[in-house]
Amino acid sequence: MLLVLSLLAIPWMGYKSVREMENFLLEGQQQALDLTSEGIASLLSNREALFDPDVGVAEVLGQSFEVLPTKLTNSLSIDANVADWESAFQDIHEYTGTGFFECTTDYKPHSLSVRHALGTHESFVYALFQVTDDNVVFRDPELVSLANSDQLRVTIQSFGIELKRYLLVAREEGRMSVYSMKFGWREPETGEALKEITAVFEPTDSGYFIKVRIPKAIMGQRARIKFEIVDVDDLVAREIIGRISTDPDPFIHNLGRVRLMTPALAKLVEPIYLSEANIRIWDKDFRLRAELGSLYPGRLTIQRGRVSDKGWLNRIESIPLALYDWVLRQPLGGLKDMPVDSSKEDLRILSKVINNGTQVSERRRHGEAKLIVSALPIWANGEIQGAILMKQSGNRLLSLQYETLRRFMLLFLGVFLFLSVVILVFASRLTYRVGRLQRETEQATTDEGRLLRDNIRSGTRAADELGSLTRSISAMLQNLGQYTRYLEKLPDTLAHEMNNPLNVVNSSLENLQYSNQDLRDNKYFLRAQNGVQRLRSILTSLTEAASLKEALEQESDQFEKFDLRQLVTSCVDGYQQVYIDRTIRIDALPGTFYIKGVPDRVAQLLDKLIDNAVRFSTVGDIVVQISLAHELISLSVLNRGPALPQDIEHRLFDPMVSSAKDARQAHLGLGLYVVRLIAEFHGGTVKAENRQDRSGVVVTVTLTRAHTV
């Protein structure tokens, strides 16, 4: 698992690389935009005539400069027919919510739509509005509030001066009342209607017409203006339910602008096209003279609308895409991608460029949208005549990067899953083989170290390192098996080979003693006889331990139920006659203690315990205790003498382990090993421990009680 998780370093490095590539690409795009702005600034330098305040045509923000406000040949009478007004304008543009001039995402064109035309002549600006409205609501003079009927709102802002708001309402067909309004459009500044702006309201079968005449003196040369149609349908509630503004992009600008467009300047800039870029030319009085391009094409909004109409199956499929968007930060498009009002940022940049003559190049972020901004002054005869402000969206480039990163992520996920499965399968198989080798190795020997099998079957044919290890362990077990079998046969071989020489030596000593009676008390002669007896004792112990297991297996069908107390009592009486210099007594509760087993083997077990207790005791009695607890009978032999050595305390019942210090004693450490074999043969256990006062040792054999029934 750690190895699999370490593979995550690969996508992390790829992710960091792509992010670094993002900065590199944006830097390249910014440099390209700077070069384009320098080229346009060089093209427009020393062209003072293009920035003349007396040259230019006013235009409402939102119109591309192929469609300019109509320059009227004659003035229009405010009381003239609507047909005369329509014929005077070259174009009437629709604001229906379905075209490029979409204002809000929840707009309903069947309920409210506007056709609008704008024209100028000498000192007046003329505006015509043809409104389609399913319910026309006039102002109720009994109500104090002015915001309770269909109305036209006009907002004008001169550069550096506070906003002026004008509300145009009608009580009936004919002249409309014009009021100067406070912020929020709730209260008029004065109760008097204004006379400078004139307007006429004419109802139709499908709605109404509004004709407006505004003096240019009210707007000024550096003004910003916005028209807004407000719709009220309910005569009782009189709440505003919809509105359409001539500002085509309400997400960017709070106001529309009356721009002083210069057609010649526009023609120079028009051939320059940059994808998802906006180019604006300003004069030194901060009037917009030309504009080209848009940052956010309207088609993105349509695409997002289609995505929302998908069924539940497509919504499920979009879950991974949502995960990608969260991890990779997908660049958005359409309405959600439009930045908030950037007019203050644009004004800040223009102030630096026009007032200080400095070049500005920066990257700006609006939510998920990335904008690259470049601004340069335009010079003529050593003076700044204007500035060029270029803004380009970096999202198209980032979208390509996002798609690349998404494909990379899909590819990595596939590779990651494949490698993870391969590594986990390999590791699981390796772990299984190691575990199987461990189990077979552990099962090859008993807990006391006796060899049960001399080969490992599984994995010996494998050609890898684990197979070599398996074969090595198997070869080692075979060698140990051969050595173990040799050791098991060694006692019989020794007994067979040494009995004849010992018999010869023993008979020779007996003949020598018979021929020479004076050798009876010779110490050397006696020492030789003792040596022969010790050798016979050693051979007897070896053969007894070696053949005991086989003998016990043959006696497994000879179990019988007998009284352990009676057996121990008779044995203790015999021990007392043999060991006359020691006191051996029995300590048991009255009653019977029945067990199932072979009485002779239990007597042999007790012989070894008594022999061991006599051998290692110094003073005091040897006590044989019999007790009963939870259907278990405990047979204990207690003596007084040295405590058990700590180094062999837990190995006393293993073969060839002895605590004897006197080398003259024929003690090979096989007595307690025989005790353990007999106890386990009867389904019991044996343990040795020091007495609580460490004055001696107690050896306890635990056997299962047999029921009398």
N, C-alpha and C positions, 0 to 999 in steps of 0.2 A: 504493500500500500504506500509506503514512503517513496518507493521508486516510481510508482504511478503518479503520486502527487508532485514529485520533482519534475515531471513533464510539463507542469503548469508554468515553469519558467520560460518555456518556448513561446506561448502566446503572450506572456507578459512582456517579453523582449520585443515581440512583433507589435504589440499595442503601443509600446513606448516609441518604437521606430516610426509607426504611422503618425503618431502625434507630433513627433519631430518633423516628419515630412509635411504635416499640415502647416506648421509654422513656416517651413521653407517655401511651400507653395503660395501661402498668403503673402509672404515677403516678396516673392517674385511677381505676384499679381499687383501688389502695391507699387513696386518699381515700374511696372508696365503702365499703370494708371498715371503715375507721376510723369512719365515720358509723354503720354498722350496729352496731359494737361499742359505740359511745356510746349508741345507742338501747337496746340490751339492758341495758347497765349502768344506765341511767336507769330501765328497767322493773323491774329487780331491786333497786334501792336501797331502803333502809329496810324490808327484809323479813327481819328477823333470824330469824324462825321457820324460814325455809327452810334456814338454815345451822346449825340446832341439831345438835350432835353426836349427840344421842339420837334424832334423826329421820333415817330413811334405811334403805335395804335394800342389803346387800352384793351386788355383782355382779362377775362375772368379765369382764375386758376382752375385747371382741370381740363381745359380745351387744349388739344394738341395744336401747335401753331400753324398747321395747315388750314385750320378752321378758325379764322379771326373774327372778332366782333364786327358786325356790319358797319361800315362807314357810310352813314346815310347821306343822300344828296340833298334832302330837304328835312326840315324839322317836322316833327309829328305833333298833331294836336291831341291833347289828352282826351278830348271828347270825340275824336274821329272813330269811324267804324273799326271793328277788330279786323275786318278783311283788309282795310287800308294798312293797318299795322303789319299784318302778316305779309302783304305784298312788298312792303318796304324792306323787310329783312331778307337776306340771302338764304340763311339756314335757320331752322328751328330744331333744336336738339332735344331728344327725349331723355328723361331721367326716370326710368321705370324700374330699376333694380335688376334688370335682366341683362344689361349690356355692360360696357366698360365702366360706366358711372354708377356702379352699385354702391349704395350708401350703407345699408345695414343688412345683416345676414337673415333677419326674420321679416324682411319686407315682402308685402303681398301686393303685386301689381294690379290685381283685379279690384282692389279696394282704393288704391291711390296711385296716381301717376302724374307726371308733369312734363309738359313740353315747354321749353324755355328758349327765348331769343334775346340777344343783347345787341344794341347799336349805339353809336355815338354821332353827335352832330354839334359842332361848335362847343357851346358851354354846357350841354346837357348829355346825360346818359339815359337811354330809353331801354326799359326791360318789359318784356311781354311774357306772361305765364298762362298757359292753357292747362288747367287742372282737371283731371278726371276724378270725380269724387262721387261715391254712391249716395252720400247724405250731406247736403249743404246746410251748415248751421250758421245763422247770423248771430251777431252780438245781441244780448239781452240788455237793454239800457237800465233795467231794474237791478242788475247785478253790478257790484262794485268792481270785481276782478275783470281784467281785460283778457285773461287767458282762458276763456270759456267758449270760444267759437273758432271757426275756420279763420286763419289769419296768415299774414306774410310778415316774416321777421327779416330785417335788414341790419347787419352788423358792419360798422365801418370803424377802421382803426388807422389813424394817421401815424406815420412812423414817429415813435417816441412820445405819442400822446395816448391818453386813455381811450378806451373803447367807447363808441357811441352806438346805442341800440335804438332802433326805430321799429315800432309795432304798427302795422297797418291792418285795421279791422273795418268791417262794414256792418251797419245796422240793416241795410237794405240795398237794393240795386242802385248803383250810382257812385258818387264820390265816397272814398274811404277816409276814415279818420286816421291821422298819423300822430303817434305819441312817442316822446323820448322816454325810454324805459331805464330803470335801475338794474343792477346786476340780479340775475335770476328771473327776469321777465315777469315779476309779480306786481310791481308798483311803478307807476309813471313818475318821472322826476317832477313834473308839474301837471296840473289838471288841464292845461290848455293844449289844444291840438295844434300841431305845427302846420305852417303854410308853405314852407320852402319845398317840401316833397309833396307831389300830387299823385294821386292814384285813383283808378276807377275800377269798380267791381261789377261784372256783367255775368249773371247766371246763364247756364245753358242746360240742355236736357241731360247731359252726362256729367255736369260739373259747373265750372265757371271760368271766366277769363279775368285776369288782373293786368292792367296797364299802369306802368310806373314811369314817372319822369323825375330824375334826380339831378340837381345842379352839380357840375364838376367842382364848384367852389366848396361844396360840403365835403367831398372826398379828398381833394388836393391831389398833387402829383405823386405823392408817396404814400398812398392809402392802400388799405387792405379791406376787402368787402366780401360779404357772404350773404346770399339769399337763402331763406328757409321757409318752405311751405309746411304749415302745421294743420293737422286734420283732427276735427272733433265731429263725432257722429251721433252721440247720444244727447238728445235735447234735455234729459233730466239730469244725468250725471255730469255731462259737459266736461268729460276728461279727455286729455290728449291721447289718441291711440296710435298716431303715426306722424312721421315727418320725413320730408325729403329735402336735402341740402344740395346747393350747387357746388359745394366742395366735394369732389369725387372721392376723396380719400380721408374720411373723418378720423381715421386711426392715426394719421400723421399730423393733420393741421386742425386747429380749432376754428380757423377762419379761412375763407377763400381770399385771394389777393387780386386786386386790379393791377395788372402788369402792363408796363409800357413796352410792348413788343416792337422790335425793330425788324421789319421783314428782310432787309438786306443782311443784317447780322444773322438772322435765322437761316437764310439760305447758305451762308458760309459754314454754319455749324451742322446743318442738316445732313450732309453726306457722311459725317462721322457717326459710326454706329458701334456701340459696345454692348455686349450681351449683359442684360440685367444691370444696366448702368443708367444713371441720370446725370445729364450735363446741364448746368445753368450758368448763364452769363449775367452778371450784375454790373450796373454802373456805379460810379462813386457816390451817388446819392441813395444807394441801397435799393434801387429799383430793378426788378427782374426784366431783362431785355430779351432773353431767348432761353428756351428749354428744349431738351431732346431726351427721349427715352424714359423708361420706367424701371424701377428696381424690382417690382414684383408683377410679373405677367398675370392677367386675370384667369388664364387657363388653370392655374394651380388650384384656384378656388373650386372650379368645376370638378377637378379630379378628387379633391377631398370630399366633395358632396357625394360623389359616386361611391367612395369607400364606405361612407356611413350607411348606404343602402344595402350592404351585403347581408346575407342570411346568417343563421347561427353557425353553420358549418364554416363559413368564411371567417366568422369571428373567432372560432377556435383556431383556425389557421393563422390568424393575426396575432395570437399570443406570443409565438417565437419572435415575430417582428417587434412587438412591444418590448420584449426582453432585449432585442438588439438596440432599440431606440434608447432604452434605459442605460445600457452598458456603453454603447458607442456614441450616444448623443447625436441622433440623426438630425440634420438640418431640416427645419420645417419650411413650409411654403404656404402661399396664399394669405388669408386674413390673419391666421395665427402667427405668421412670420413677420407681419408688418410692425415696425417699431412704433413706439409712442411718439408724441409730438417732438420733432427734432428741430423746430424752428429756433429755439434758444441756442442749441448747439451750432446751427448754421450761422446764426447772428454772431455768436462768439468767434467763429472762424473767420467770417467776413470782416469783422472789426479788426482782427489782427492783420489780415491781408491788405485791406483798403487803407487803414489808418497807419500801419507800421511798414507796409510793403514787404512783409515776411511771407515765406512759403510754408504752408501747413500740409503735413502728410501724417495721417494717423489711421488707426483701426478702431472702430467703434462697435460696441456690442449692444444689441437690443434684444434681451431674452435669448432665444436661440439663433437670432439673426446676427450675422457678422457683416458689417459695412466697412468698406475701405474708402477713405475720404482723402481727396487731394485738392488743394486750393492754391492758386497763383495769382498775383496781380497782373493786370494788363497795363502796359506803359505806352505813353505817347508823348514825345518831346520832353522826356524827363519827368513827366507827371503821371500819377496813377489815374487812369480813366475808368477803371472798373476791375472786376475780378472774375475768374472762372472757378466754379465750385463743382467738382465731379465726385459722385458717389456711386460705388459699384458694390453689388452684393457678392460676398464670397461664398454664398451657399451652393452655387452650381458646382464650383470647384470642390467644396466640401462634400457635396452629394456624391460626386464621383469617388472621392476618397472614402466615403461611407460605404458605397457599394463594393469598392475594393476590399475594405476591411471586413465587410459582411461575408463576401466570398471567402476571404482568408479564414474567417472564423468558422464558417461551415466546413471548409477543408480541414482546418485543425481539429474540429470536433470529430469529424470522421476518422482522422488519423489518431487522435487521442483515444477514442473509443476502441479502435482496432488494436493499438499498442497496449491499452489497458487490459483488454481481453486476453491478448497474447501473453502479457506479463503475468496476469493473474492465473491463467491456465498453467503456464510454466511453473510459477511459484507454488501453486496448489499441488501439481504433480510432484514437484521436488519435495515439498513438505510431506506429502503422502508417502513417498519412497523413504525419506529419512525416518518418518514415524514407524513405517513397517520394519525398517532395519533395526530401529531401537527396540521394538516389541520382540522381534525374533531373537535379538541378542540377549535381552533380558530373560526370555523364556529358555535360553540355552543352558542356564545354570539355576540351581536352587538358591534359596536365601542363604544357606550355609556354605555355598560355593561348590556344591556337587554338580558335575557336568551331566546334563540331560541329553544333549545332542551335540554333534560335532560338525555341523554344517549349516549354512544359511541358504535357503532355497530360492527366495525371491531376489531378483536384481543381479544375479551373478553373471547373466549374459549381457548386461548393459555395457556399452562401449565408453561411457563417460567416467569421470572421476569417482562418482558415487558407486558405479559398478566395480571399479578397482578397489574401493574401500570395502565393499561387500565381499569380494573375493579374498582380500587380505584378512578380514575377520574370520571368514570361513576357514581359510588355511590355518589361522591361529587356533581356532576351535578344534580342528583336526589334530594339530600337534598336541594341544592340551588333552584331547581325548586319548591319544595314544599314551601320553605320559600318565594320565589318570588310571588307564587300564593296567599299565605297568606297575603303578603303585598298589593297585588293588590286588594284583597277583603276587606282589613282593612278599607279604607275610607267609603265604603258603609255600612259596619257593624257599624262603629262609628257613621255615620250620622243617621242610623236607631235607634241605641241604645241611642243616646244622644239627639235626637230631642224631644222625649217625656219628659224627665226630664227638658230640657230647656223650653219647652212650659209650663210645670207646674210651673217652677220658674218664667218665664216671666208673666204668668197670675196671679200668686200670688203677684208679685210686682205691677202689674197694679191695682189689687183689693185693695192692701194695700194703694196705692197712692190715689185711689178713696175714700177709707174710711177715710183716714187721709190726708187732704189737706196740713197740715203743714209739711209733709215729702217731698213736691215738691222740696224744696231747701236744703234738708238734704244731706250732702256730702256723707255719707255712703250709702244712698239710691241710689244716682246718680252713685256711684262707682259700686254698684251691677248691675245696668242696663247696664253700659258700659261693665262689664265683660260678661254679657249674650250676648251682641252684638258681642263682640270679639270671643266668642265661636262659634256663628253662622257663622261669617266670615271665621273662620278656617275650619269649616265643609264644607262650600261652596267651598273653594279653593281645599280641598282634593277631593271632589267628582267631581269637574270640571276637574282636571288633570287626574283623573282615568278614567273618561268616555269619555274624549276628543278623544282618538284614535279610539275607537269604533264608535263614532259619525262621525269622519272624514271618516272612511271607508264606512259608509253608504251614505255619501254625495259626493262620488267620481263621481257619474253620474249627479251631479247637477251643473257642471261647466257652466259658461256663460261669455261672453265678456263684460267688463264694463270699464269705465274710472276711473282710480285710482285717478286722480287729483280731479275729482268731488266728489268721495267718501271721500277723505281726507279733502277736503274743508268743506263739511257738518259736518264731525266729529269734526273738529277743532272748528267750530262755537259752537257746543254743549259743548265741553270741556271748552271754554272760559266762558260760562254761569255757569258752575259748579264750576270751579276754578277762582272765581272772583278776588282773591288776586294775581293771576299770569297772565303773558302775554304770550299767546300761539299764535304763528303766523306761516303762511305757506310761504315757499320760493320755488317757482317753476317757470320754464320757461313757457311762454304761449304755449298753445296747448293742445293736448289730449295725455293721456298715457294709452293705452288700455292693459289690461291683461286678461287672462282667469282664472276663479276661482269662489269661493263662496264669494260674497260681505260681507255677515254677518261675515264670518270667518276672512276676512281681516280687517273688522272693529273691531272684537274682538282682533286681533293682535295689531292694533293701540291703542286700549284701554289699553292693558297691557303695551305698550311702554310709553304712556303718563302717566299712573299711576306710572310706575317705575321712569320716569323722574321727576315728581312732588315730589315723595317721597324722592328722593335722591338729589334734587337740593336745593340750598340755596338762591341765588340771580340771577337776570337777567332773560332774556326771555327764553322760551322753543321754539325751532325752529324745524319745520317739513320741511325737504327738499325733493324734488323730482327731480331727474336728470336722463339723458339718456346717455348711452355710449355703442356702439357696440351691439345694440338690447337688452340691459339689462337695466331695470329700477331699480334705487336705491331709496329706501325709508328710510330716515335717521331722527332720532330724537336726537337733541343736547340739552344738558342742561349744566348749570354751577353749579359746586359743587365739592365734593371730588373726587379724582382720584380712579381708580379701584385698589384694593389691589392686589399685585403681586402674592399672594398665591392662589387666586381664579380667576385670570384674564382669564385663559384658561378653567375654569369649570363653568362659569356663566350660561350657558344654560343647565347644568345638573340639574336633580331634586334635591330638598332639599339643594340647594346651595344659600346662601344669604350673602350680605355684610352689612346687617343692624346691627347696634350696639345697638339700643334701644330695649330692650326685651319687652317693652310695646306695640310695634307695632306688629300686627298680620300678620307677613310676614314669610312664610315658604320657600321662594325661588322657588316657582312654577310658577311665572309669566313669567319669561324669558323662562322657559321650555315649557310653552304653546306657546310662540312666536316661538320657534324653531319647534315645532310640526306642527303649521299652515304653517310656511314658507316651510318646507320640503314637506308638503302635496301639496303645489302649485308649487313644483319643484324648489324652491329657496333656498337661504342660508341666514344665519344671523351671524353677528359678532359684538362684542363690543370692543371699544378701547378708550384710552384716547385721548383728543384733543391735538393738537401739543404743545400748551402752558400749558398743564396739568391743565387747569382751569375748566375742566369738562369732561363729557363722551359723546360719540356719538355711537349710536346703529344703524346699517345699515342692512336693509333687501333687498336682491337683487332678483328680479323676472324677468322672461322672457317676453319681449314685445310681444303682439299679433298683427298681421298684420290686417289692417282695411279692406282688401279685403276678 
